[in-house]
């Protein structure tokens, strides 16, 4: 619900506008002059200020200047009973969204209010989209054909269009945020913000301020009011990574958000209604933490409405060639994304297949990027891989050795390459770095066949 501050020395004007705004779904507050308005603005955040031009102590123009000097994107509409072209031009030049003369028609003011709030919302979204543009995710980035990944795709498709809270579980590096972004991107909130935060990366005091926001003076250093991430994610999705790292006090506040769909900024007694989908993630056993008294049981059940487990990479070895191919296409040649991708030698592929990947897909990504940068030819060789990976495979214990044979993984790799290149033998041979005759021999050896197109 958008907040609007009405600033006018005439009480009748303030009350009439408040009633009108409430009826139209806004959250209005009032101030009798510019100084009172600035105290409220310093203590809170508003989407829009509607201010009279001529007021005692501090007039509308001075208030406009102060608002535009602040840290937020608050829009301002100036009202006056004594409109002149000069004052209108001055207000617009100083950043006012609009300028209206009294008396005001209710229909007219509501059109201006909705347009101003919409512009503020769009500016916020553009800023968020620019931040997220370099790291855009969707289901197509969840690469793999293993049973676990196919089930994961099916899960995402089932839950994306709902508003249910989702708990994503999995080891570090398995791609929990990727899954959260895919759920958000496949749902009705896809055009709204996706706000991620790592709960384990901030101490308790800072985390609460980031999540719930704060008013001016709430703590040392709070020189301005600040919206929290829950407010920034309104009508969208917030992703709470490493939820197990939150303190008991933060868990209490999160429970209230999930139960009531409202937040309270630090230092404030006022509640703010929000409409946010929550997706949480953990690499810990929350049931065990509940039993040990380290995680609230009631919060666990609120988060665990729908849960999914992402399989570790060592349990889906058949996806490794597909992941490597995907990463090579993203990385390009010598780390340049716009260059032709490098290829991987059979020996390098064998080593990456047999390695146990304790860091999962994140570790694989780092290894491939390093190999591409260090490789001196168009083909990534075994020596280009990190020494720790080569040594681990060379001295691998039976418990860490991959299930199945390299023949299985090579067959899957070639089948994928053929599909991606439309079963064009020359293009496929070039893509995987082997001769065309060798590819044809492998196709016969592995009994690979082009899928038959289904007739409509």
Buried (B, 14 or more C-beta within 10 A) or exposed (E): EBBBBBBBBEEEBBBBBBEBBEEBEBBBBBBBBBBBBBEBBBBBBBBBBBBBBBBEEBBBBBBBEBBBEBEBBBBBBBBBEEBEEEBBEBBEEBBBBBBBBBEBEEEEBBEBBBBBBEBBBEEBBEEBEEEBEEEEBBBEBBBBBBEBBEEBBEBBEEBBEBEEBBBBBBBEBBBBBBBBBBBBBBBEBBEBBBBBBBBBEBEBEEBBBBBBBBBBBBEEEBEBBBBBBBBBBBBBBBBBBBBBBBBEEBBEBBBBBBEEEEBBBBBBEEEBEBEBBBBBBBBBEBEEBBEEEEBBEEBBEBBBBBBBBBBBBBEBBBBBBBBBBBBBEEBBBEEEEEEEBBBBBBBBBBBBBBBBBBBBBBBBBBBBBBBBEBBEEEBBBBBBBBEEBBEBBEEBEEEBEBEEEBEBBBBBBBBBBBEBBEBEBEBBBBBBBBEEEEBEEBBEEBEBEEEEEEEE
